[in-house]
Amino acid sequence: MYSQLKHYFFIFLSLVSLNSVAQGVLYLEANDIDLGEVASDKIITFALPLENIGSTELALNEAIGDCDCTSLILSKQTLKANEIAELKVSIDTKGYDGYFYKNIYITTDEFPFEYQVKIRANASKTSDRTNNVEWAGKSRGAQFLVENKRFYFEEIPQFQPKVQKVKLINTGKSNLQIKAPATELVHCELPTTSLKSGEQTELELHINTNTLGFQKFYYPILIDDKKVTFRIEANVIEAEPNN
């Protein structure tokens, strides 16, 4: 078996608990919302609740839109643990007729630092919906953010492991189950792990290779029912001989 596997990457995945690290975590009911039919050539307004589900204070740095037609006002700049604020959104639909799409970005002082909200609506000249428009949020299931899923290592000496740490944070209100399925190419010492709401952990990818040259490898883990795939590329070079 070893001779069959020596030409591939081996990844040893361990989970280092960072649950004791206190930080603020922003919770959004949805990151993909539909306003439905709204008035054309008017200013429409609606509100998004923002909640800190973390254990410490969270600073809301700013909220910005992707066009000048969007105005955003935060009711608070700082959220204590379990505190809720409101983001008031105003969109000028002048000249809009039919479906349109917008993006909002909310930045904070804690990882992952930026949260994106996608908005869509159908502007109609026959609609009178303008103020305090109710919206429908898209169900997202498990809510989490991974720091990075793609890595490229320009040079790795042959037979010398490379360790890459990756942050994972639970941005939802339910526990997450994390699994690293065993495969022929992966040796995992990762039990099924539960990550509570607002908690984070750190994955360690231990990358080894016995083959010189460029290598590419895809490694999946499961977070509840969602597959997260890491893409790893590396150029393996000859190790310098020991004197």
N, C-alpha and C positions, 0 to 999 in steps of 0.2 A: 504493500500500500504506500509506504513512504516513497519508494522510487517512482510511483505513479503521480504522486502529488508534488514532488520537489520542484517542478517547473511552474508552479503557481504561487500566487500570494497566499500567505496564511494570515488570518486576522484573529487575534485574541481580543475579545471584547469583554471588558469588565465594567462594573457600575460602581462609581465612587459616590457615596451619599453626600449631598450638599444641603440636605433638608434643614440643617441647623443654621444655614446662612440666611439671615433675615434680610428681606427686601420687599419693596412694594411691587405689586403685580396688577396691571390694568385688565379688567374684565369687560368685554363687550358682549351684549346679548347676541349680536350677529355682526359679521363683517361683510355681508352681502345683502343689501336691503332694497326693497321694491316699494316705491311710493304710489304705484298705480297711476291712474289718470289724474293729471293736475292741470291747472289753468295755464294757458299760453299767454305770453306778453305780460306776465305779472311777477311779483315777488312772492315766492312760496316759502313757507317756514315750517320747520319741524325740529324736534329735539331728540338727542341721543343720550341715554343714561351712561355714565362712566363710573365704574366701581373699582375701588382698590381692594382686592381679595388677598393681598399680601399681609405680612405681619408688621411692616414698618411704614412710615410716611412715604408717599410717592409724589414727586413733583411733576406736574403737567407743564412741559416747557412751552409748547405751542400746538395749534391746530391750523393746518394750511390746506387749501384746495388746489386743484390742478388748473383753475382758470379764474379770471378776474370776476366772473359772474357769481362766484361763491363767496359768502361772508360767514365767518365762524366766530362765535363768542363762547369762551369757557366761563362757567359760573364760578369756578374756583381754580386757583393755580396749584394748590397743594391738597392732597387727599390723605387723611389719616387712615389707619387700618380699618377696613370695613365701611369707610365713608363713601358716599355717592355724590357725584357732581353731574352737571348737565352741559352738554354741548349744543348750543342753539345754532342751527344751520339755516341760512337764507340763500336761495338760488334765484337769480333773475332769469326768467324764461323768455325774455324778449327775443323774438325771431325764431323761437323753437316751435316746431310742428311735427309731432310724432315722438318716437322713442329717443331719449338721450341718456348719456352715461357720464357719471362724474366719479372722482376719487377724492377721498379725504385722508390726510395723514396726521396722526396724533403722536407727538414725540414726548418721551419721558426721560427721567434721569437714571433709569434702571434697565438692564437687559430685559427685553430685546430692543429697547430704545425707540422703536417706531412701530406703530400699528396702522394698518391700512383698512379703510372702509370703502367698499364699492357701492355706488348708488345708481339706480336707474329709475326712470319715470317716463310716462307717456304724456307729452304736452298736447292739450286739445283746446281749441278756441271755444268749444261749447261747455267746458268744465268751469266750475266756480270754486274749486278746491285750492285755497291759497294758504290760510293760516292754520298752524298746528295740525299739519297733515299727518294722519296716522299711517304707519308703514308696517310692512310685513317683513320679518327677518327670515333669511334662509337658514334651515336647520343645518348645523355644522357637525353634529356628533361630537366626537372627542376633540377638545380644543387644546392645542399645544403648539410650541414653537421650538424649532431646532436651529441652533446657531449657524451651522453650515452643513451642507450635505455633499459638497464636492471638494476634493483635495488634489493638488498636484505637487509632487515633490521632484524638484529638478534633478537632484542627485542623492541616491541612497547607497552607501557602501554595501557590497554583497555580504550577506550573512549577519548584518547588523540591524536590529529592529528599530523602527521609527514609531514613536508614540504620538498620537494626535488626540487632544482632548476636545470634546464637543459638549456644549451646554444644551440641556433640554429642560423646558419649563412648562408646567401645567397652567394654562391660562383660562381653564374652565372651572366649573363648580363641582364636578364629579371626579372621583379617583380614576387614575389611569393605570392600566396594567401594561407593563413593558416586558416583552419577550424577545430573546435572541435565538431563533431557531437553529438547531444544529445542522450543519451540512458537511459534506466530505471535505470541504476546503476551509472550514471554520471550526476552531476549538473554542467553545464558549463556557465560561464559568460565570454565567449570569442566570440566577434564578428568576422566576416570575416576580416582578417588583411592582409595588403599588406606589404611585406618586400622588399625594393629596393635592387638593385645590390650592393653587398659589405656591406650591413647592417647586424646587428645581433640583436637578441632579446633573452629574457630569459623566458622559461616556468617555471611555478611553479606548481608542483604536490602536492596537499593537500590530504593526505591519512588518512582516518579514518576507524576504524572498531569497531564493537560492539560484535565480536565473538572471543573468546579465541582460541589459537592454531595457527597452521601454515595455512597461506592463500596464494593463488596465483591468480593473476589477470592480464588480458591483456587489455590494453586501447589504441585504435587507434585514431590518428588524421590524417587529410588530408593536404598535402602540394602540391598544384596544383592537379595533378591527381595521386599522389603517396601516398600510405598509409604508415604511420610510426606507428609501434606498440610498446608501452612500456610494458615491462614485469616486474611486481612488485611482490616480494615475501616477506613475513614478518612473524615473530613469535610474536603473540600477547599474552602478559602476563597480569596477574592481576595487576591493579594499586594499589599502596600502599594507605591504608586508610588515610583519613585526620584526624588529631588529633583534 
